[in-house]
């Protein structure tokens, strides 16, 4: 009887890990890019004008490999705390410790690949309940979605399904700067009929891509440095911020 009980408990524990993978397990997988980096894919992206033809295959490989999702963990650690959002969370997610609420201007970086031609995804909170981003899907435009929608697609809800996806949330030290950056993003991108494409033209708004929007928003207040490749990558965003911005990780979504 005791042996059967032990066997049952081991089986239950194994099933639990498979069904409800935690963030630590996801971190073991989050550096494995889902982006197809073959030359064939690159040529298709060039042909479809998703990647600018001025970007060589070698440069494209660099921007997809030089930054890792948890590269800045030692200098900008992200607490394993779930950012509070207004919508009700599922019971599975409630097992995480509760962190602060999402603030306007917060930077969201996901290891769930969404943007075509780039590894990872990024967005900027324009309120405590809304995130502005561009997905990279065919004919995609800049779009505002709810924080719950982001969580379901690019955050811990999706991570409960695939065992890898979650979003790190970063915040600058000045609330004023965060609000100014968010307002810039909202004014310049919300409801704009801009197309998606990756180029080395950082100042342009059309076309654009996910992490470029975030970079531009904070560049508008001189808070970030220019990427050496002239392409702002999702995973590279934390490293672009100037030290006087006191960027910190505040939690996960």
N, C-alpha and C positions, 0 to 999 in steps of 0.2 A: 504493500500500500504506500509506504513511504517513498519507494523507488518510483512508483507511478506519479506521485505528487511532484517529485523533483523533475521528472521528465516533462510533466505538464507545465511547470513554472519556466523551465528553460525554453520550451516551445513558445510560450506566451511572450517571454522577453524578446525572443528572436522576431516574432511577428510584429511586436510593438516597434522595434527598431526599423523594420522594413516599411511599416505603414506611416510612422511618425518620425522621420529622420530629424535630428536636431541640427542646430547651426554648426556645431563642431564637426559633424559628419559632412555637412555641406562645404565647410572650409577645406576639407581634404580634396574636394573635387573642383572647387571654384577656379582653379588655375588652368583647367583643361578647356581651351576655347572650343566653342561649338561652331565657330565660323570656319567655313571651308576655305583654306588658304592656298588652294591649288592654283596654278597658273591659268588653267582652264576657267576657273571661277572668276579670277581677276579679269580675264579677257571678256567674259560675259558682262561683268560689272561696267567695264569701259564701254562696251557696245551699247549697254542700256543707259549709259550716262549716269550711273549711280556713283561711279568713281571717275574723277576728272582725268582725262588722258595725259595731263602733265605729271601725274603721279606715277612713277615707275613701279614695276612689280616689286623691285627690291625695297622701295620706300613703303609700299603697301604692306609688305611683310614686316617691316620694322615697326610701323605704327600699331600693328596687331599683336606684336610680340614683346615690345620693349617695356610695357607696363603690365603689372599683374594686379588682380583685384585686391589682394591684401598687402600690396607692396609697402604701403605707408603705415601699416599697423603699429610698428615700433615707435614711430615719431608722432603719428596721429591715431592713437588707438580708438576703436569704436566699441563702446560698451555693448555687451550682449543683453540689451534691454529693448523691449518692444516699444516703439514710438506710439503714443496714444493717438487714435483717430476717432472721429465722432461716431462712425458707423459701428454697430455691434460686431465684435470679433467672435470667431468660432471658439468652442471650448478647447480645441487643440492648441490654438495660438495662445490662449490664456495661461498655458503652462509656463510661458516665459515671464521673467520679471518685468514689471511695468516701468517704462522710461518716461521722459518728458513728452509734451505734446509737440506736434509738428508746428514749426514757425514759418511765417512768410520769409522767403529768401533762403530757406534750407536747400542744400544740394543733395540730390538723390543719385546714387551710383549703384547700378544693379549688375550682377554677374550673369543675369539672364540675357543672352544675346538677342537683341531686337533690331538694332540698326544695321541695315544692309551694308556690308563692307567694313564694319568695325566690330571688334570684340567688346561686348558689354553694352550698357545703355545708361542714359543719364537724363535727368529732368530737374526742374527748379520749382519749388513750392511758391505759388503766387498767393496762397492763403493757407490757413490751417487745414483746409479740406480740399484744395485743388492743386494739381501739378500740371505745369506746362511742359510739353515735350513734342518731339516728332519721332514717329516709330520707325521709319525707314521702309515700311511696307510699300507696295506698288501704289503710286499716285498719292502717297501720304502727304499731309499738310501739317503745319503746327497745330496742335490740339490741346485743349484743356480737359483733363479727366479728374475724377475724384481720387482722393488718397486711397480709398478702398479699392477702386479699379486698378490703381497702380499696384497695390498690395497683392491683389488677385493675379495679376499678369506678370509682374516683375519682382514680387516680394516673397515673403515667407509663406503665403498661401500656396503659391506655385511651388515653393520649395518643399512643402509637405508632400507634393505629388512627385517631384522629380529628384528630391534628395540633394539638391545643390543650390537652387536659386534663393537669393535674398538680396535686400537692398541696404547698403550703408547710408546713413544720413549724417551729413556734415553741416556745421554752422560756424559762421564768422563771429568774432567777438562783439562787433558793433551791431546792435539791432537796427540802428539807423541805416548803416551800409547795406544790411540784408534787405530792408524794405525798399531802398532805392534800387537795388539790383533787380528785385522782383518786379517792381513797377516798370522798370525799363523793359524787361522781358515781356511783360503783359502788353505794354503800349506798342512795342515793335513787332510782336509775333502773334498775339491772340487774334484770331479771325483773319489772318493774312493768308492769301492764296500763294504761298511760297512752296517751291518744290524741294525735294530731297536730293542732295548730291554731296559727295565728299570732295573738297578741293582745298588748296593751300591759300585760298583767298579769305583770310580770317575776317576782314572788315565787312565783307558783303553779307547781306541778309538773304538774298535769293540767288542761288539755292542755299540751303543750310543743312545741318545735321544735328543730332541730339546734343552732344557735348559742346558743340560750337555755340549753341544758344546760351548755355550756362556760362561758358567762358566769356562770351560777348557781354552778357548781363553784368558780370563782375568787372570786366575790362572797362565798362562805361564809368566806373567809379575808381579806376586805376588800382584795383585790388589784386590783379593777377599778372603773372609774367607771360611772355609770349613763348609758346612751345618751339623747340628748336626745329622741328619738322614743319612748322606752320600748320599743323593739324592737331587740334585739341581732342585728345582721346578721352573716352569715359573714365577709364582707370587712371589716367594721368591727371585728372582734374584736381585732386587734393594737393598734388605737387606743384601746381601752377600758382597757388596762392602765396602772396608775399607774407613774410613773417609777421609784419605789423597787423595783419588781419586776424591773428590768433585763431586760426581755423582749428576746430576740434570735432571729434566724432561724438555724436549725441545718442545714437542708438540704431536700431534696425527697423525695417518695415517688412 
